[in-house]
Amino acid sequence: MSRSLLERDHELTELGAAARRALDGQGSVVLVTGEAGIGKSSVVEAVRSVLPAEGRLLVGYCDDLATPRVLGPLRDLIGKVGTTLTDALASGDRSAVFDAFRAELDWPGHPTVLVVEDLHWADEATLDVLRFLVRRIAALPAVLVATYRDEEIGADHPVRGLFGVAAATSVRRLPLARLSRTAVRSLVGDEDADRVFAITSGNPFFVTELLGAGDAEGVPATVTEAVHARLQSLAPDCRDALARLAVVPSTAERWLVEAVVPGGLDTLAAAEQRGMLTVTPARVGFRHELMRRAVEASLSASQRIAANRAVLTALLERGDADLSRLVHHAGESGDTDLILRYAPAAAAEAVAAGSHREAVAHYRLVLEHRAAFPPGERAGLLEAYAEECYTIGLADPAVTAQREAVTLRRGLPDRAALGLALRRLSRLYWYWNDRPHAEATAVEAVDVLEGAGDDAALAFGLSNQAQLLALAGQSAPAVAVGERAIVLARAAGDAAVLSHALNNVGFALWDLDDPRGRELLEESLAVALAAGEGDHACRAYANVAWHLIDTWRLDEAARRLDEGMAFAERTEVLGFLRYLHITRSMVHLLSGDWDEAERHARWEIGAPAMMRTPALVVRGLTRLRRGLPGGDGFLTEAWEIACGIGEAQRVGPAGAALAEAAWLRGDAAAADRLTPVFHRIRAAEGDRRLGAFAYWLRKLGADVPVPDPYALQMTGRAKEAAGFWERAGCRYDHAVALSHSTAEDDLIMAVRLLDALGADPLARRVRSRLRELGVTRIPRGPLPTTRGNPAGLTGRQAEVLRLLADGLSNPEIAARLVLSTRTVDAHVAAVLTKLTARSRREAVSRARELGLLPAG
């Protein structure tokens, strides 16, 4: 069946148009989505028919291996791309791969359509490369076409980060629908159409398999039975050959087929003729992944082990197989010796490429057999595993593995290695909200390193201790410990440790209002940049920005954050790029640019807890202040995480947000829950970073001291406070200060500011106060169509939402409403934001919960 001939004209038109735009140097991203068997690969195959004559099609595959191949889709391009990219892939040099990949696609006048199939199985390094490409694709003569299954992409799936980056580019989403009853009838004929449609629900693959079973009267009830029916029509040697190939995810190279299948392609000819295989001069694969899985599922355990062992033997004899493939088949065949031999190397390869999730899987596999390694090597593997778990946010495995490594190191003579292991364990404890153990382990690390004879290691231990003290508001002790770390790091010539120590001391001194604080933070940045220490440079950018935000120097904070984000993006320091975006969301929140605040705060998806806290506050407040649903959930989660961390930098904003939410809904009792935490943090760290928390607690009736500038508006100096917030560029706080005034003009100005922000809940309160004062010339509020909608949707946005619920794509909505596709893109993005949804499907579900759409 040619799916493109049945109901795919629209998708092919879109892809052809994208390729023609690429011919003019206007690159874009096209996401082809749908369930398994919906026809994504058929659309990709048909792309060749709409390519300009000057264009080329490159296709790479993500495989359903136990641990995905590192950069698998790019490796599939070898032989079809230039030697520069081929050499870069072979070298394992991440930067070289990025540069070569971009150069390969920058072929003016020759548009490239790069297809990445089954993106839901992509390794992390591939996602990094695609993020790199997506951020630059608008200026390249290239189209990135990614296919994936919607149901495989959960809220925490790593591909979500790529979608977030793509949202800022020229992106088209092509959700593939199932075959209509009419299309099925054109294939089956009138007699059986209703029955086939009822069984398959219009899934093209299921339809094809049911027809291929060759029994119109006895159509199998499931696709598995359909595949088995087709298998039974083959000779035994062909069935055996298919069984051997079924354990190979994706496609098998021609040489591999010849190695594992007696008789090679000749044996498989009947399966190809029956439509079960796709054969090219270079590769052989099942026509659909569901078919491969059905065949594999039919094997006994012993058959599956034997087939994997045969593939593994062939890969080893070949000598150039991807390590991930070797480890996959070694694991599936139960070959412990080969797992021990190749899994550590596969993990190291994944780390070097930035595929941290894949590295975790490899380390986990090899650590199932860790007793085979001597204690020192075993400790190293555990530490590497802990580091990778930390990188991807797996708390318990990271701490557990690092603890075990520390236990092993205690029995070994290398004291420096033990001290550094303790330092790392301290950091992990802090990262996952266990400050008491973090502090105790930090002290022990320094005690061990004092006598280890390694000044650089001791400097790192001291710097870690200084960092914990600085974050806990213990600024003076942090300076004392950190300055010793600086002296040792300078003497040892260790730039990374020096930058780390300068950062911590600078942070603490700035908290003490000592001008040397900023000087040391800027030196930390300069040292890191000169040494190529990207993580340390980004940490310096972040801490400079945080202190500028604390003192409401928003314009300067924005400039430094933009500079830091550009650096992080250029150098692909993706973890800190996320954190810098989250910090940027705080600036947008304070300045009243709430749509941008929400956009940057969405980088919290998939982030570790300590990064997520400020983003959750931003996401919660942007909804709370606009009267939109969903804000309380974000704020509650932020508060729980912040209390676990126990630092004013996290507790202050989260507590202020919860108190503000309680005041807006008239819940004075919330002060009883929040005030004890306020007092505890204030006793430990002082008033710094707790001003807003204190202000909103006082509004709830709590007896807490309120520092300036918040104290101004509570002591009869509302005009003075309003002037401060206006100069700082804090629009919402400016309106809040004016709301304390007794002057009619001030209150009307507050209403106008709040209306401009869309801050309806507080605007209603100020209007009520104006009415109590007898004022009659009160400004009108938002339009009724927006105010009456529980999610704050405009009339047009509500119309777009209804069409989303009908399953229409953006171009289809544009045609229906006589709008441009770009305008519809903007409306859809606004709908997702207002409904706190991460996908179209989630937006529709959320809208039904709110009663904006009829129940599905």
VODO-895435 format. One record per residue (C-alpha): residue in one letter; x, y, z. Coordinates in steps of 0.2 Angstrom, whole numbers, padded with zeros to 4 digits, always signed. Example, Ala and Ser with C-alpha at 12.3 -4.5 7.8 and 13.67 -1.06 7.14 Angstrom:
# residues 2
A+0062-0022+0039/S+0068-0005+0036/
# end
This chain:
# residues 856
M+0000+0000+0000/S+0007+0017-0005/R+0002+0028+0010/S+0007+0044+0001/L-0006+0040-0012/L-0020+0038+0000/E-0020+0053+0012/R-0003+0061+0012/D-0004+0075-0001/H-0004+0088+0013/E+0012+0081+0022/L+0022+0079+0006/T+0017+0097+0000/E+0023+0103+0017/L+0040+0094+0015/G+0042+0099-0003/A+0039+0117+0002/A+0052+0116+0016/A+0065+0109+0004/R+0062+0123-0008/R+0064+0136+0006/A+0080+0127+0010/L+0086+0130-0008/D+0085+0148-0004/G+0095+0146+0012/Q+0080+0146+0024/G+0082+0130+0034/S+0068+0123+0045/V+0063+0109+0056/V+0048+0097+0052/L+0042+0085+0066/V+0032+0070+0059/T+0023+0062+0073/G+0011+0048+0076/E+0008+0031+0083/A+0018+0015+0078/G+0012+0009+0060/I+0004+0026+0056/G+0015+0028+0040/K+0029+0040+0046/S+0043+0030+0036/S+0031+0029+0021/V+0031+0048+0021/V+0050+0049+0023/E+0052+0037+0008/A+0041+0048-0002/V+0051+0064+0001/R+0062+0060-0013/S+0048+0063-0025/V+0046+0081-0019/L+0065+0086-0017/P+0071+0099-0029/A+0083+0093-0042/E+0098+0100-0033/G+0093+0092-0016/R+0099+0077-0007/L+0091+0066+0006/L+0101+0059+0021/V+0093+0046+0032/G+0099+0041+0049/Y+0091+0029+0061/C+0089+0028+0080/D+0088+0010+0086/D+0078+0001+0099/L+0094-0006+0107/A+0095-0009+0126/T+0107+0005+0126/P+0106+0016+0110/R+0121+0018+0099/V+0131+0034+0102/L+0128+0046+0088/G+0119+0031+0079/P+0110+0042+0066/L+0125+0051+0061/R+0135+0035+0059/D+0122+0029+0047/L+0127+0044+0036/I+0145+0037+0034/G+0148+0034+0015/K+0135+0047+0010/V+0144+0062+0018/G+0161+0070+0017/T+0177+0064+0025/T+0177+0078+0037/L+0162+0072+0046/T+0167+0054+0044/D+0184+0058+0053/A+0176+0068+0066/L+0164+0054+0071/A+0178+0042+0071/S+0188+0053+0082/G+0175+0055+0096/D+0179+0073+0097/R+0162+0081+0102/S+0167+0099+0096/A+0174+0092+0079/V+0157+0082+0076/F+0147+0098+0079/D+0158+0109+0067/A+0159+0095+0054/F+0140+0092+0055/R+0136+0110+0052/A+0149+0112+0038/E+0142+0096+0029/L+0124+0104+0029/D+0131+0121+0023/W+0130+0118+0004/P+0123+0133-0004/G+0111+0129-0018/H+0110+0111-0013/P+0097+0109+0000/T+0099+0094+0012/V+0084+0085+0019/L+0091+0076+0034/V+0079+0063+0041/V+0081+0056+0059/E+0070+0041+0061/D+0062+0036+0077/L+0069+0050+0087/H+0061+0043+0103/W+0075+0031+0104/A+0089+0044+0101/D+0104+0043+0112/E+0109+0059+0122/A+0124+0064+0111/T+0113+0063+0095/L+0100+0075+0104/D+0115+0087+0108/V+0120+0087+0090/L+0102+0090+0084/R+0100+0104+0097/F+0116+0112+0090/L+0109+0110+0073/V+0091+0117+0077/R+0098+0133+0085/R+0107+0136+0068/I+0096+0129+0055/A+0087+0145+0050/A+0103+0150+0041/L+0107+0134+0033/P+0101+0126+0017/A+0094+0111+0026/V+0078+0103+0033/L+0078+0092+0048/V+0064+0080+0047/A+0062+0070+0064/T+0050+0056+0065/Y+0044+0049+0082/R+0030+0041+0091/D+0019+0053+0102/E+0015+0039+0115/E+0034+0036+0118/I+0037+0055+0123/G+0033+0057+0141/A+0034+0073+0151/D+0052+0069+0156/H+0058+0062+0140/P+0075+0069+0135/V+0069+0074+0118/R+0058+0087+0126/G+0073+0098+0127/L+0075+0097+0109/F+0057+0102+0106/G+0059+0117+0117/V+0074+0123+0107/A+0064+0119+0091/A+0050+0130+0097/A+0060+0145+0094/T+0064+0141+0076/S+0054+0138+0060/V+0046+0122+0065/R+0031+0112+0057/R+0022+0098+0066/L+0014+0085+0055/P+0004+0074+0066/L-0001+0059+0055/A-0019+0053+0056/R-0025+0035+0054/L-0033+0030+0037/S-0051+0035+0035/R-0065+0023+0032/T-0065+0029+0014/A-0046+0026+0012/V-0048+0008+0019/R-0063+0005+0007/S-0052+0010-0008/L-0039-0004-0002/V-0051-0017+0003/G-0067-0015-0007/D-0084-0012+0000/E-0087-0030+0006/D-0074-0030+0020/A-0070-0012+0023/D-0081-0010+0038/R-0074-0025+0046/V-0055-0021+0043/F-0058-0003+0048/A-0066-0009+0065/I-0051-0021+0068/T-0037-0009+0064/S-0045+0008+0068/G-0037+0014+0052/N-0019+0010+0057/P-0010+0008+0040/F+0002-0005+0046/F-0012-0016+0054/V-0022-0014+0038/T-0008-0020+0027/E-0004-0035+0038/L-0022-0040+0039/L-0023-0040+0020/G-0006-0048+0019/A-0012-0063+0029/G-0022-0068+0014/D-0038-0074+0023/A-0052-0062+0020/E-0064-0072+0030/G-0052-0077+0044/V-0044-0060+0047/P-0033-0062+0063/A-0038-0052+0078/T-0021-0044+0081/V-0006-0038+0071/T+0004-0052+0080/E-0007-0065+0074/A-0007-0057+0056/V+0012-0058+0056/H+0012-0076+0062/A+0000-0080+0049/R+0012-0073+0036/L+0026-0083+0044/Q+0017-0099+0042/S+0016-0097+0023/L+0036-0097+0022/A+0047-0112+0021/P+0056-0117+0037/D+0073-0111+0032/C+0066-0094+0028/R+0057-0093+0045/D+0073-0098+0054/A+0082-0084+0044/L+0069-0071+0050/A+0071-0077+0068/R+0090-0074+0067/L+0087-0056+0060/A+0073-0052+0072/V+0085-0049+0086/V+0094-0035+0077/P+0085-0019+0080/S+0082-0008+0065/T+0091-0014+0050/A+0106-0026+0047/E+0120-0023+0035/R+0122-0034+0020/W+0138-0042+0027/L+0129-0046+0043/V+0115-0055+0034/E+0127-0065+0025/A+0136-0070+0041/V+0121-0075+0051/V+0109-0082+0038/P+0114-0098+0030/G+0111-0095+0011/G+0111-0076+0014/L+0098-0066+0003/D+0093-0081-0007/T+0085-0089+0009/L+0076-0072+0013/A+0069-0070-0005/A+0052-0077-0001/A+0050-0066+0015/E+0054-0051+0004/Q+0041-0056-0009/R+0028-0058+0005/G+0032-0040+0010/M+0040-0044+0027/L+0057-0037+0022/T+0064-0022+0014/V+0080-0026+0005/T+0093-0014-0003/P+0111-0017-0009/A+0117-0011+0007/R+0105-0016+0021/V+0090-0028+0025/G+0077-0024+0038/F+0059-0029+0043/R+0047-0018+0034/H+0041-0011+0051/E+0047-0012+0068/L+0031-0019+0075/M+0034-0034+0063/R+0051-0037+0069/R+0045-0037+0087/A+0031-0049+0083/V+0044-0061+0076/E+0056-0059+0090/A+0042-0062+0103/S+0038-0078+0094/L+0055-0085+0099/S+0059-0096+0114/A+0072-0090+0126/S+0085-0102+0120/Q+0082-0097+0101/R+0083-0079+0106/I+0100-0082+0115/A+0107-0092+0101/A+0102-0079+0088/N+0110-0065+0098/R+0126-0075+0100/A+0127-0078+0081/V+0125-0059+0078/L+0138-0055+0092/T+0151-0068+0084/A+0149-0059+0067/L+0151-0042+0075/L+0167-0047+0084/E+0174-0056+0068/R+0171-0040+0058/G+0180-0030+0071/D+0173-0012+0068/A+0156-0014+0076/D+0149+0000+0088/L+0153-0004+0106/S+0134-0001+0110/R+0129-0015+0098/L+0142-0027+0105/V+0136-0023+0123/H+0118-0025+0118/H+0120-0042+0110/A+0132-0048+0124/G+0119-0043+0137/E+0105-0052+0127/S+0115-0068+0125/G+0121-0068+0143/D+0140-0067+0139/T+0147-0060+0155/D+0165-0060+0149/L+0161-0049+0134/I+0150-0037+0145/L+0165-0035+0157/R+0177-0032+0142/Y+0166-0020+0132/A+0153-0011+0143/P+0166+0000+0152/A+0173+0006+0135/A+0156+0009+0129/A+0152+0019+0144/A+0167+0029+0142/E+0163+0032+0123/A+0146+0038+0128/V+0153+0050+0141/A+0165+0058+0129/A+0150+0060+0117/G+0139+0068+0130/S+0127+0053+0130/H+0125+0052+0148/R+0109+0042+0149/E+0118+0029+0138/A+0133+0029+0149/V+0122+0026+0164/A+0115+0010+0156/H+0132+0003+0152/Y+0139+0006+0169/R+0123-0001+0177/L+0126-0017+0166/V+0144-0019+0170/L+0141-0016+0189/E+0130-0031+0190/H+0146-0040+0189/R+0157-0028+0199/A+0164-0042+0210/A+0175-0047+0195/F+0185-0031+0197/P+0198-0027+0210/P+0193-0014+0223/G+0202+0001+0216/E+0195-0002+0198/R+0178-0006+0206/A+0178+0010+0215/G+0182+0020+0199/L+0168+0012+0190/L+0156+0016+0204/E+0162+0034+0204/A+0160+0035+0186/Y+0142+0028+0187/A+0138+0040+0201/E+0144+0055+0191/E+0133+0050+0176/C+0118+0047+0187/Y+0121+0065+0195/T+0122+0072+0177/I+0105+0065+0172/G+0097+0069+0189/L+0096+0051+0196/A+0097+0054+0215/D+0097+0038+0224/P+0108+0028+0212/A+0121+0042+0212/V+0122+0043+0231/T+0122+0024+0234/A+0136+0021+0221/Q+0146+0035+0228/R+0144+0029+0246/E+0150+0011+0240/A+0165+0019+0231/V+0169+0028+0247/T+0168+0012+0257/L+0180+0004+0245/R+0192+0019+0245/R+0193+0018+0264/G+0202+0001+0262/L+0215+0007+0250/P+0231+0017+0253/D+0227+0032+0241/R+0221+0045+0254/A+0219+0059+0240/A+0207+0047+0231/L+0197+0044+0247/G+0197+0063+0250/L+0191+0067+0233/A+0178+0053+0234/L+0171+0061+0250/R+0171+0078+0242/R+0160+0071+0228/L+0149+0062+0240/S+0146+0079+0249/R+0141+0087+0233/L+0129+0073+0229/Y+0121+0075+0247/W+0119+0093+0244/Y+0112+0091+0227/W+0098+0080+0233/N+0093+0090+0249/D+0103+0081+0262/R+0113+0096+0269/P+0117+0088+0286/H+0126+0074+0278/A+0134+0085+0265/E+0142+0096+0278/A+0148+0081+0288/T+0156+0073+0273/A+0164+0089+0268/V+0172+0091+0284/E+0178+0073+0284/A+0185+0076+0266/V+0195+0090+0271/D+0202+0080+0286/V+0207+0066+0275/L+0215+0078+0262/E+0225+0088+0275/G+0237+0073+0276/A+0236+0067+0258/G+0250+0077+0251/D+0240+0083+0236/D+0238+0102+0237/A+0226+0103+0222/A+0215+0090+0230/L+0215+0098+0247/A+0211+0115+0238/F+0196+0106+0230/G+0190+0099+0247/L+0191+0116+0255/S+0182+0125+0240/N+0168+0112+0242/Q+0167+0117+0260/A+0167+0135+0256/Q+0153+0133+0244/L+0142+0124+0256/L+0145+0138+0269/A+0142+0152+0256/L+0125+0144+0250/A+0120+0143+0268/G+0123+0161+0271/Q+0138+0158+0282/S+0148+0171+0273/A+0162+0175+0285/P+0167+0157+0288/A+0165+0153+0269/V+0178+0167+0265/A+0190+0160+0278/V+0190+0143+0271/G+0189+0148+0253/E+0204+0160+0254/R+0215+0146+0259/A+0208+0135+0244/I+0213+0150+0233/V+0231+0150+0239/L+0233+0132+0237/A+0225+0131+0220/R+0236+0146+0214/A+0251+0136+0220/A+0246+0120+0212/G+0242+0129+0196/D+0225+0121+0195/A+0214+0133+0185/A+0198+0123+0188/V+0199+0122+0207/L+0205+0140+0207/S+0190+0146+0197/H+0179+0136+0209/A+0187+0144+0224/L+0186+0161+0218/N+0168+0159+0214/N+0164+0154+0231/V+0173+0167+0240/G+0167+0180+0228/F+0149+0174+0232/A+0151+0176+0250/L+0160+0193+0250/W+0146+0200+0239/D+0134+0194+0252/L+0144+0204+0264/D+0142+0219+0253/D+0161+0219+0251/P+0166+0226+0234/R+0179+0213+0232/G+0165+0200+0230/R+0161+0205+0212/E+0180+0207+0208/L+0183+0189+0213/L+0168+0183+0204/E+0174+0192+0188/E+0191+0184+0191/S+0183+0167+0193/L+0175+0170+0176/A+0191+0176+0168/V+0201+0161+0174/A+0188+0148+0168/L+0187+0156+0151/A+0206+0156+0149/A+0207+0138+0154/G+0193+0132+0144/E+0183+0127+0159/G+0165+0129+0152/D+0156+0123+0168/H+0165+0135+0179/A+0163+0150+0168/C+0144+0147+0167/R+0144+0145+0186/A+0152+0162+0187/Y+0140+0170+0175/A+0125+0163+0185/N+0132+0169+0202/V+0135+0186+0195/A+0118+0187+0188/W+0110+0181+0204/H+0118+0194+0214/L+0112+0208+0202/I+0095+0201+0203/D+0095+0201+0222/T+0099+0220+0221/W+0086+0223+0207/R+0099+0228+0194/L+0089+0219+0181/D+0096+0227+0165/E+0113+0222+0170/A+0108+0205+0175/A+0100+0202+0158/R+0115+0207+0149/R+0126+0196+0159/L+0114+0181+0157/D+0113+0184+0138/E+0132+0184+0137/G+0132+0168+0148/M+0119+0159+0137/A+0128+0164+0121/F+0144+0156+0129/A+0135+0141+0135/E+0127+0138+0118/R+0143+0141+0109/T+0152+0129+0119/E+0138+0117+0122/V+0138+0117+0141/L+0120+0111+0141/G+0117+0109+0159/F+0122+0127+0163/L+0113+0133+0148/R+0097+0126+0156/Y+0101+0135+0172/L+0105+0152+0164/H+0089+0151+0155/I+0080+0148+0171/T+0089+0162+0179/R+0084+0173+0164/S+0066+0169+0168/M+0067+0177+0185/V+0073+0193+0176/H+0058+0193+0165/L+0046+0189+0179/L+0052+0204+0189/S+0051+0215+0174/G+0033+0210+0170/D+0037+0201+0153/W+0028+0186+0159/D+0026+0177+0142/E+0045+0177+0140/A+0047+0172+0159/E+0036+0157+0156/R+0046+0152+0140/H+0063+0152+0149/A+0056+0144+0164/R+0050+0129+0154/W+0069+0124+0153/E+0065+0116+0171/I+0058+0101+0162/G+0070+0087+0166/A+0081+0098+0177/P+0088+0093+0194/A+0078+0098+0209/M+0089+0113+0214/M+0088+0120+0197/R+0069+0118+0195/T+0065+0127+0211/P+0066+0145+0204/A+0058+0140+0188/L+0043+0132+0197/V+0041+0149+0206/V+0041+0158+0190/R+0029+0147+0182/G+0018+0147+0197/L+0018+0166+0199/T+0015+0170+0180/R-0001+0159+0182/L-0006+0165+0199/R-0004+0184+0195/R-0014+0182+0179/G-0028+0172+0187/L-0024+0156+0177/P-0026+0138+0184/G-0011+0127+0188/G-0001+0140+0198/D-0003+0132+0215/G+0004+0115+0210/F+0020+0123+0204/L+0022+0134+0219/T+0019+0119+0231/E+0032+0109+0223/A+0044+0123+0223/W+0041+0125+0242/E+0044+0107+0246/I+0060+0106+0236/A+0066+0123+0244/C+0063+0117+0261/G+0073+0101+0258/I+0088+0112+0252/G+0085+0124+0267/E+0094+0139+0260/A+0087+0157+0258/Q+0091+0158+0240/R+0078+0144+0237/V+0066+0146+0252/G+0064+0165+0251/P+0057+0166+0233/A+0046+0150+0235/G+0040+0156+0252/A+0036+0173+0245/A+0026+0166+0231/L+0016+0154+0242/A+0012+0168+0254/E+0006+0180+0240/A-0005+0166+0233/A-0013+0164+0250/W-0016+0182+0252/L-0024+0183+0235/R-0036+0169+0240/G-0039+0176+0257/D-0031+0162+0266/A-0023+0170+0282/A-0020+0154+0290/A-0006+0150+0278/A+0005+0161+0289/D+0005+0149+0303/R+0013+0136+0291/L+0025+0147+0283/T+0031+0159+0297/P+0041+0145+0307/V+0052+0141+0291/F+0054+0160+0289/H+0061+0162+0306/R+0072+0147+0305/I+0080+0153+0289/R+0082+0171+0295/A+0090+0165+0311/A+0103+0156+0300/E+0106+0168+0286/G+0099+0185+0291/D+0087+0195+0280/R+0096+0194+0263/R+0084+0186+0250/L+0070+0185+0262/G+0062+0203+0260/A+0048+0198+0248/F+0044+0183+0259/A+0043+0194+0275/Y+0032+0207+0265/W+0019+0194+0260/L+0019+0186+0277/R+0015+0203+0285/K+0001+0205+0272/L-0006+0189+0279/G-0005+0196+0297/A+0011+0188+0303/D+0022+0198+0315/V+0039+0197+0305/P+0051+0211+0302/V+0051+0218+0284/P+0067+0225+0277/D+0068+0239+0264/P+0063+0242+0251/Y+0047+0232+0255/A+0046+0241+0272/L+0043+0258+0263/Q+0026+0253+0256/M+0020+0246+0273/T+0025+0262+0283/G+0015+0275+0274/R+0029+0278+0261/A+0020+0270+0246/K+0025+0284+0234/E+0043+0282+0238/A+0042+0263+0237/A+0033+0265+0220/G+0047+0276+0214/F+0060+0263+0219/W+0051+0249+0210/E+0048+0260+0194/R+0067+0264+0193/A+0071+0246+0195/G+0060+0241+0181/C+0049+0229+0192/R+0031+0233+0185/Y+0021+0222+0196/D+0030+0227+0212/H+0027+0245+0206/A+0009+0242+0205/V+0009+0233+0222/A+0017+0248+0230/L+0005+0260+0223/S-0010+0249+0229/H-0004+0254+0247/S-0007+0272+0243/T-0023+0282+0249/A-0022+0293+0234/E-0035+0290+0220/D-0023+0294+0206/D-0010+0281+0213/L-0023+0268+0214/I-0029+0271+0196/M-0011+0271+0190/A-0010+0254+0199/V-0025+0247+0190/R-0018+0253+0173/L-0002+0244+0177/L-0010+0228+0182/D-0022+0228+0167/A-0007+0230+0156/L+0001+0215+0164/G-0015+0205+0164/A-0014+0204+0183/D-0032+0202+0185/P-0033+0195+0203/L-0024+0210+0211/A-0032+0222+0199/R-0049+0217+0205/R-0044+0220+0223/V-0038+0238+0219/R-0054+0241+0209/S-0064+0235+0224/R-0054+0247+0235/L-0058+0262+0223/R-0076+0258+0224/E-0075+0258+0243/L-0067+0275+0242/G-0082+0281+0231/V-0072+0283+0215/T-0083+0282+0200/R-0070+0284+0185/I-0062+0267+0187/P-0054+0261+0171/R-0062+0246+0163/G-0055+0229+0165/P-0050+0216+0152/L-0062+0211+0138/P-0076+0200+0144/T-0071+0186+0131/T-0054+0185+0140/R-0060+0187+0158/G-0074+0175+0156/N-0063+0161+0150/P-0056+0150+0165/A-0039+0149+0156/G-0038+0167+0150/L-0040+0163+0132/T-0045+0176+0119/G-0059+0172+0108/R-0047+0168+0094/Q-0037+0156+0105/A-0053+0147+0111/E-0057+0145+0092/V-0040+0138+0089/L-0041+0126+0104/R-0058+0119+0097/L-0049+0115+0081/L-0034+0107+0090/A-0047+0096+0098/D-0053+0091+0081/G-0036+0085+0077/L-0032+0098+0064/S-0014+0103+0060/N-0008+0121+0061/P-0009+0123+0042/E-0026+0115+0042/I-0031+0127+0056/A-0024+0142+0046/A-0034+0137+0030/R-0050+0135+0041/L-0048+0152+0049/V-0040+0161+0034/L-0025+0165+0044/S-0006+0163+0040/T+0002+0147+0047/R+0014+0158+0057/T+0000+0167+0066/V-0008+0150+0070/D+0009+0144+0077/A+0008+0159+0089/H-0010+0156+0094/V-0006+0137+0097/A+0010+0142+0108/A-0001+0154+0118/V-0014+0141+0121/L-0001+0129+0127/T+0006+0142+0139/K-0010+0147+0146/L-0016+0129+0149/T+0001+0124+0156/A+0002+0111+0143/R+0018+0103+0135/S+0009+0096+0120/R-0007+0098+0109/R-0014+0082+0117/E-0011+0088+0134/A-0019+0105+0130/V-0035+0097+0124/S-0036+0086+0140/R-0033+0101+0151/A-0046+0111+0142/R-0059+0097+0145/E-0054+0097+0163/L-0058+0115+0164/G-0074+0114+0154/L-0068+0123+0139/L-0071+0109+0128/P-0085+0095+0129/A-0079+0079+0137/G-0070+0067+0125/
# end
